[in-house]
Amino acid sequence: QAQFVESGGGLVQPGGSLRLSCATSSSIISRVTMAWYRQTPGSERELIASITTTGLTTIYGSVKGRFSISTDNAKNKVYLQMNSLKPEDTAVYYCNTQYYTHTYAWGQGTQVTVSS
């Protein structure tokens, strides 16, 4: 059974917005820091946002000021709000824990393509 199911990706024009969702289990989201990552072909998976169990968020790298992360523990979901999208944001986006990626298998991810 997949522990992370990402959705919400798609094709969007530069400057547009998307909200990604990640469905997971209560046993994970309630206990560990969750995170969003992205990966482009030939590149390492990149950490872009994290949120602790107390709601403290950190945004990393080039997406600072444009992306935000949140959780809905009642729905066992993690969200990534992406605004002011750029072509270089094109990637497959994944969620997982921040510190236990060797423990929890990666999901299929969701493709985000930013293009006019």
C-alpha positions as CSV (number, residue, x, y, z in Angstrom):
1,Q,0.0,0.0,0.0
2,A,1.4,3.4,-1.0
3,Q,2.1,5.5,1.9
4,F,2.2,8.8,-0.1
5,V,-0.2,9.5,-2.9
6,E,0.5,12.8,-4.6
7,S,-2.0,14.6,-6.8
8,G,-2.9,18.0,-8.2
9,G,-0.2,18.4,-10.8
10,G,-0.7,19.5,-14.4
11,L,0.1,22.0,-17.1
12,V,0.1,25.6,-16.0
13,Q,1.2,28.8,-17.6
14,P,4.1,30.9,-16.2
15,G,2.8,33.0,-13.4
16,G,0.1,30.6,-12.6
17,S,-0.7,28.7,-9.4
18,L,-1.3,25.1,-8.4
19,R,-2.0,23.3,-5.2
20,L,-0.6,19.8,-4.8
21,S,-2.0,17.3,-2.3
22,C,-0.4,14.4,-0.7
23,A,-2.5,11.7,1.0
24,T,-0.7,9.8,3.7
25,S,-1.5,8.0,7.0
26,S,-2.2,9.4,10.4
27,S,0.6,7.3,11.9
28,I,3.1,9.2,9.7
29,I,1.7,12.8,9.5
30,S,1.1,13.0,13.3
31,R,4.6,11.8,14.2
32,V,7.2,13.2,11.9
33,T,8.2,16.2,9.9
34,M,6.7,16.1,6.4
35,A,8.2,17.5,3.3
36,W,7.8,18.1,-0.4
37,Y,10.5,17.3,-2.9
38,R,10.9,17.7,-6.6
39,Q,13.0,16.0,-9.3
40,T,13.9,16.7,-12.9
41,P,15.4,14.1,-15.3
42,G,19.0,13.6,-14.6
43,S,19.0,15.5,-11.3
44,E,18.9,14.6,-7.6
45,R,15.6,14.8,-5.8
46,E,15.5,18.3,-4.2
47,L,13.9,19.2,-0.8
48,I,11.8,22.3,-1.3
49,A,9.5,22.5,1.8
50,S,9.0,21.0,5.2
51,I,6.5,21.2,8.0
52,T,6.9,19.9,11.6
53,T,4.2,18.3,13.6
54,T,3.8,21.6,15.4
55,G,3.3,23.5,12.1
56,L,6.7,25.1,11.8
57,T,7.4,25.5,8.1
58,T,10.6,25.9,6.1
59,I,10.9,26.7,2.4
60,Y,14.1,26.0,0.7
61,G,16.0,27.4,-2.3
62,S,14.5,29.1,-5.3
63,V,10.9,28.6,-4.3
64,K,11.1,30.8,-1.2
65,G,8.4,33.5,-1.3
66,R,6.4,31.6,-3.9
67,F,5.6,28.2,-2.4
68,S,4.0,27.3,1.0
69,I,3.4,24.0,2.8
70,S,0.5,23.1,5.0
71,T,-1.2,20.0,6.5
72,D,-4.7,19.0,7.4
73,N,-4.2,16.3,10.0
74,A,-8.0,15.6,10.1
75,K,-7.7,14.5,6.4
76,N,-4.1,13.1,6.7
77,K,-3.0,15.4,3.9
78,V,0.0,17.6,3.1
79,Y,-0.4,20.4,0.7
80,L,2.0,22.5,-1.4
81,Q,0.7,25.8,-2.6
82,M,2.7,27.0,-5.6
83,N,2.3,30.5,-6.8
84,S,4.1,32.6,-9.5
85,L,5.2,29.5,-11.2
86,K,8.2,29.5,-13.6
87,P,9.3,27.2,-16.3
88,E,12.1,26.0,-14.1
89,D,9.6,24.7,-11.6
90,T,8.7,22.0,-14.1
91,A,9.4,18.7,-12.3
92,V,7.9,15.7,-10.7
93,Y,6.8,16.6,-7.2
94,Y,6.9,14.1,-4.3
95,C,6.0,14.1,-0.7
96,N,7.7,12.1,2.0
97,T,9.0,12.6,5.5
98,Q,12.0,14.9,5.9
99,Y,14.2,12.6,7.9
100,Y,13.0,9.1,7.1
101,T,13.1,8.8,3.3
102,H,15.0,5.6,3.7
103,T,12.2,4.1,5.7
104,Y,9.2,5.2,3.7
105,A,8.9,4.3,0.0
106,W,8.4,7.1,-2.5
107,G,5.1,7.5,-4.2
108,Q,4.5,8.0,-7.9
109,G,4.8,11.8,-7.6
110,T,2.8,14.3,-9.6
111,Q,4.0,16.0,-12.7
112,V,4.0,19.8,-12.9
113,T,4.7,21.4,-16.2
114,V,5.0,25.2,-16.5
115,S,4.9,26.3,-20.0
116,S,3.1,28.8,-22.3
